[in-house]
Amino acid sequence: MEEVLRLEDLRTYFFTDEGVARAVDGVSLSAAKGSTLGLVGESGCGKSITALSIMRLVPPPQGRIVDGRIVVAGRELRSLPEVEMRDVRGRLASMIFQEPMTSLNPVFTIGSQVMEAVRVHTVMGRREAREIAVEYLAKVGIPGARQRMSQYPHQLSGGMKQRVMIAMALCLRPALLIADEPTTALDVTIQAGILKLIKEMQQETGAAVLLITHDLGVIAEVADEVAVMYAGKIVEHASCESLFYSFRHPYTEGLFKSLPGRTARGERLYTIAGAVPSALAFPTGCRFHTRCPLAIPICIDEEPPLVAVGPGHRAACWVRAGGA
């Protein structure tokens, strides 16, 4: 299938007074036209920085993409001047940000902000742009969309603001949609509607979707492939079906065991011991070995490669994939 997104050995570091934080440290991923790639992992593992790197929105001067390639719809983005990147954002690749409360400008109406997203990238007149804005606000489930156009962000709930952000991301029908926790602020009914809308957009336009979430239920519902990220690296990558029924990395296993539905009545909810290590000082060897119940001496000393463990299934684990 035609490839829309390709990351090759992407490395994004933050240069701080305390040292170099390797937030994204050698990530390689791809997503095909019309497919959904789920990116999962705990908070702090590098998922959102990966998304910001694709859009070249890593905050300078501390944050920098230091190595790797970012290719979207055949265009290599790392080498593009900023003026060309402004055209890429929105038209070629759009992003639904994680924080709807701070992503909208408080001094402009929501209608003017959605219209601006359309007019900046097209030659449409104001009237036509307004109709597209109304159409997409209605599509994401905002009641009375035409009347809501004149409202300001402070007049909307968090869920409504999130839906406005989704409308802005979808209205230009991008080749790549990056959705960073797109349904976090929404109730279950609206969440299902938003996921359905994203799927319908894919069917209409053939867009690839990079879905970043901690919710494995959402991944099971919409993803075609899943990449599990830990401490700046991909530790497992497989089709959704293969990952859910035959996961190989101990970290992936811990994520599944932590699901509330996996806990028997009266039992305490399972948790993975410890926390994601600081990007300023990752452990040697396998970065998960300090929390892993299966760790053996080689895990402490040598970093496991991401290798094939089945058709289209790769994992980075000395015990279950590396032949240790």
N, C-alpha and C positions, 0 to 999 in steps of 0.2 A: 504493500500500500504506500501511497505517497506520504513522505515524511514532512511534517509541518514544523516540529520542534526537534532540535538536536543540541544537546549539551555535551561537550567533550572536555573532560578533566577540568571542570570549572572550579576555580579557587578564588574565594572572596575573603579578604582578611581585613581586620580592623587594627590600626596601629595606635595604641593607647600608651599612656604614661606607665601603665603596669606591664606592658609587653604587647606582643602580637597575638590577637585573637583570631584563630583560624575557623571562622564561622562556617564556611563552606570549603571543604578541603579535598577536592578531587572528585567531583560529582559528574557522572556521565549518564544521560537519560535521553530518551527519544519518545515522541508521540506522533502517531500517524493521523492522517486526515480522517475526521469523523470519529476518532476514538477518544476515550477518557482515561487519562493516567492519574491514578491516585497517589499522592505523596503523604505518607503518614509517619507519625513519631511524636514523642513527647515535646512539650514546650521547651525551647532552647536547643533543639537538635539541629536547627539550620534551615527549616522548611521555608519560612517567610523570607529569609535572606536569599535563598535560591530564587524565589519569585522576583524579589526586588532586583536581583542581579540580571535576570532575563530582561526586565524593563529598563535596566541601567538607571535605577533609582536608589542605589546604595548611597547613603548620606556621606558626602565628602566633608572634610579632607581625611578623616580617620578611616573611613571605609573605602576600599579599592578592590576592583577585580584585578587580580595580579596574574592570572593565567587562565588558559582554556579558551574554548570557542563557544559562541552562542549563535545558533543558526535558526532563523524563523522564516518559514516559507521561502527558503533558498537564499535569504539575505544574512550575511554575517554581521551581527550587530555590534560587536566590540569595536570594530574599526570605523563605524559610522560617526561623523561629526554630530554634535548635539543638535544642530538645526535639522538634520535628517531624522534623528531619533524622535523629535517632536511629531513628525509625520507618521512614524512607525507606531507610536503609542496611540491607541484608539482605533486607527484604521487597520493596521496589520495585527497588532496584539493589544488586547485590553485586559485590565485587571480589576477584579472586585476586591477591594481592600478589606482588611479584618476589622477596622475600627470605624464604623459608620458615624459615630458620634463626633468624630473630628475630621472626617474626610470631606464634608460639605462646607462651603463657604457660608458663614452665618449671615452675611450682609446681602446676599443675592437670593432671589426666589429659586425654588427647586426647578421651576420651568425654565428659567433663564440658564441654569447650569446644565440641564440636559440639552437644551437647544445649542448652547455653546459647543458641547461635545460634537454635535452634528455639523455646525457651520464652520468650525475650525478646519475640518477635514474634507469639506465638500464645497460646491459652488451654489448650494441651495439658498433660496431666499428665506426671509424670516418666517413667512406664512407656512411654507412647506416644512421647514425645520420644526415649527411649532406642532404641526400635525403628527410628525414622527415622534416627537417628545410625548405627546398625549397618548399615541398608540402604544409606546413601550411602557409608559407608566401604568396604563391599563393592563398590559400583558403581565406585568409582575404583581398584579393583584392590588393595586391602589384604587380604592373606590372613589368615584367622582373625580377621575384623573384630570379632566379639563378644569375643574374648579380648584383642584390642588395645585395647579401650575403657578398660581399667584401666592402660594404660601411659602413661608421661610422655614429653614430647618428646625428652628426651635419650636415650631408649631406641630412637629411630627414626633411620633414615638421612635424609639430606637429601631424597632422592626420596620417601620415605615421608611426611615432613613436608609436602612440597608437595602430595601427594595428600590429606592431611588438610585443608589449606587449600582445596583444590578442593571437597571434600565439604561444608565449611562454607558455601562460596559457593553451591553448588547446592541445598542441602537445603530452601530456602524457595521454590524455583522463581521467581526474580525476573523482572521484565519486561526488565531490562537486566543483562547480565553483562559486567563489564569484566575482561578477562584480561590481566594485565601479565606478559609472558614466562612463560606458565603451564607450559611444558614444559622450561624451561632445565635443571633439575636431574635430568631423567628420561632414561633410555636410549631408544633409537629405538622399541623394542617398546611400552614403556609410553606414550611420547609419542603413538604412533598410537592407543592405546586411549583416552587422555584426550581427544584431538581427536574421536574417534568418540563418546565420551560427551557432550561438549558439543554435538555435532551432534544426537544423539538427544534431548537435553534441549530443544533448539530445536524439534524436530519435535513434541514432547509439549506444550510450553507456549507456543510462538510467541515466545520471548524473542529480543531483539536482542542481538548480541554485538559488543563492541568489543575486537578482538584486537590487542594491542600486542606487536610482536616485531621482531627484526632478521633473522629467518629467512625469506627469500623462498620457500623450499620449503614451509614451513608455510602461508604466505599463499596460495600456488598451490593447496594442497590444500583449504583450507576457506573462503577469503574470497569474498564476492560482489563487494564493492567495495574499493578500496585508496586510502588517502590517504598521500602521501609528505610527511614533515615535515622541514624543515630550518631551524635557527636560529629556532625559535619560530613558524614559519609553514608553512602548507600550500603546497607548490610544485607538486604534481600530484595529481589526483583523477580516478579512472576506474573502470570495471568491471575486474574482475581480468583478464579476457581481453584487453580493450583495452590495459591497461597493460603486460601481459607481451608483447604482440605489436606494439605501436606506441607505446612510451613517447616522450614529447616533451621532457621536461626533462633537461638534461645531468647533473643530480645523480642522477636516476633511472637514467639510462644508466650512470653510474659504479657505482651499487649492483649493477646486473646484471652488469657487466663484472668486478666483484670476486668473483663466485661462483666457487668452486673448479672447478666443472664446465665453466666457460667458458674455462679456461686449457688450452692445448695441452700435451702432454707435453714436459717439459724447459723450459717457459717459466716465468718468475717470475709469481707471483700479482699481478694488477693491483690497484693501490691508488689511491684518490683522493688527490691531493696535498694536503698541509696537514691541518688539523683544523677541527672545528666552532668558529666564533668564540665568544668569551666573550659571554654575554648582557648583560654590563656595557657592551660596546662593539661592537655589531654594525656591519659595514661599511655605508657609504652605498649607495644604489641597490639592486641585487640582492645579497642577502646571500651568494650563492654565487660572486660574480664573482671573488673573490680565489683561488678554486680551480678556476675554470671554463676549459677550453681554448677555449671559443667566445666568451669575453667580448669585447665591443666597447665603445666609449666610453659609449654610453647606459646600459650595464649598471652603470657606476660611479656615474652621477649620478642615475638615476631608478629607483625600485622598480617592477618589472613587475606588472601586475594579473593576477589569476587569471582567465583567459578561456577560453571554449569553443574547443576545437580539433577537435571531432568530437562525435558524439552521446554525451552523458553523460560527455564527457572534457574536463577543464579543466587548463590548465597556466599557470605564471607564468614566462615566458621571452621576453625581447625578440627573440632570434634565431629561435626556433622557434615562438613563439605570438603575439608582439606586433607583428609586421610591421615590425620595425626594418630 
